[in-house]
Amino acid sequence: MRRALPYQPRFNAPPSPTPPVVAAPARPRSTISPGVLVFLGAVVLFALVARTVRAQGMERAHREHFDSALAVATADSAWSRVSQSYYDSTFRGNDWQHVRRELIARAERANDMREVRAAIEAMFARLGESHFVLIPSDAAKGLSSEPADDAAIGDVGLEFRRLDGAVVVSRVAPGSAAARSGVHSGWILERLGDLDVADFSRTRLVGLSPSAAHLAELQLPLALMGRAQGSVGSLLSVGFRDGSGTARSLMLRREPIDGEVVRMGHLPPFIVRVESERRDDGDGCVGVLRFNVWMTPVMPKVDDAMVAFRECRGVVLDLRGNVGGVAAMVMGLGGYFLDTTSSLGTMTTRRGALRYISNPRRSDRQGRALMPFAGPVAILVDGLSVSTSEIFAAGLQTLGRARVFGEVTAGQALPSMVTQLPNGDLMQYVIADFTAPDGRRIEARGVTPDECVPLSRKALLAGKDDALSAALRWIGQ
């Protein structure tokens, strides 16, 4: 194996003269204040609702007594949140007072809350950006209720992606119920419980605008992964089409999830998973680190992994399927790879701009000396790398500190907050814009990899990970 040449980081911008912004430390318990700014992809909120809400509950909510005054108050509250907080005071060229008059008029004419929600979502559409999301109150009640035992959330170990018009298994967790039952990446998912997946895929995408179809394409695999979860010990009936075209029907038992449960405000529990691997060979090692969401319990495990990787030739950060999370964490993680205080991008609100400054990491969590990693860094991304993942990848890519492999990211990279409206609905709303260190806007564009490596069913069926292989080749393994 050839040995990688020493990596020389290049920085396109000088160190910032402004004082570093320090990320808040993790709380002792796995909870995050509802006031924390989140870069959580709008797409993931739909998926989380899919895990907790069923059609019967929604229909029941529709039949409830309709309160016209509450409807108007809800619409006006949604408008006010946007009016007070949206970063663009011109509202992208919309007459915002006129928008309010139209919204209130529609709320006054509404016959049920579905029509009110449609009016609010039409208001969101005027701005044309991600991270404006409305979760109905029936769903919100389910999200905010405390389960008796977080550990009772079970999974079968499958991840999905939409590929060539079908939903395929993109990853089977090692040692999971699915792995022991012989499920293989690349198999086509045809049925999940009582859901006809092919029909569900078609109906979600019919008649949508290009932007709405793009969002639905992102929502679908996350919604299905959410639907695959349930109570530990419960059974999930799944139908597949394997690599030879043979139908496979399996009954998989949900097992405890290997991860930490985190709560954030009104949102449902997040299962935080971190995987690290040190790949050794005759010439040394390469570290591979993967985590699924940007939440504070990630950092101690990242710290331990970076200690284990300190002598390695290179590090691969796998952010595929990572749907975002707490914004300030990019500063802490960036400090493991940047040896100067460097801007990873700028958040712009109506009040001004704030740069996200990476602080070089000089010690591990035990207080022992640990210099920022100086070797090559590869970042893996795909269409489900959202929000904070996009911001981090774009930051290190722009600074010349990392090479990005995989597929173009989701293009959903706006700071947002979540609030509860008078009718109990939850609303995620945009409060700021975000640009990479070179001023490039990520929203609606995403991060374009330095080396595009499309996902293919052929590679999945062969057990190959083309993006990871490309990254390892670049590092020198």
VENUR-V832443 format. One line per field, one symbol per residue. ss: DSSP state (H for helix, E for strand, C for the rest). psi: psi as a letter, one per 30 degrees, with the letter a starting at -180 (. if undefined). A space follows every 10 residues. Layout:
ss: ???
psi: ???
//
This chain:
ss: CCCCCCCCCC CCCCCCCCCC CCCCCCCCCC EECCCCCEEE CHHHHHHHHH HHCCHHHHHH HHHCCCCHHH HHHHHHHHHH HHHHHCCCCC HHHCCHHHHH HHHHHHHHHC CCHHHHHHHH HHHHHHHCCC CCEEECHHHH HHHHCCCCCH HHEEECCEEE EEECCEEEEE EECCCCHHHH CCCCCCCEEE EECCEEHHHH HHHHHCCCCH HHHHHHHHHH HHHHHHHHCE ECCCEEEEEE ECCCCCEEEE EEECEECCCE EEEECCCCCE EECEEEEEEE ECCEEEEEEE ECCECCCHHH HHHHHHHHCC CCCEEEEECC CCCEEECCHH HHHHCCCCCC CEEEEEEECC CCEEEEEECC CCECCCCCEC CCCCCEEEEE ECCCCCCHHH HHHHHHHHCC CCEEEECCCC CCCCCEEEEE CCCCCEEEEE CCEEECCCCC ECCCCCCCCC EECCCCHHHH HCCCCHHHHH HHHHHCC
psi: kkkklkkjkk kfklkkflkk kkkklkleli lkkffkkkhk keefeeeeef ffkleeeeee efflkkjeee eeeeeeeeee eeeffkfjff hhgkjfeeee eeeeeeeefk flfeeeeeee eeeefffhll gjkkjleeee eeefkjleje ffkllfhkkl lkkhglkljf kjkkgleeef ggkkkfkkjf kjbgkjeeee eefffkglle eeeeeeeeee eeeeeeffla kkflkkkkkl jafggkkkkl jkkklkkilk kkkjbfllkk jkkkkkkjjk afgblkkkkk lfkilefeee eeeeefefgf glelkkjjgk gjgabkeffe eeeefffkgl jkkglkkjaf fakkkjkkjk jflafgglkj lkkfakkkkk lafgjkceee eeeeeeeefg flkkkblklf hiikkllklk legflkkkkk fllkklfggk kfkfeakkle jkjkkkeeee efgkjeeeee eeeeeg.
//
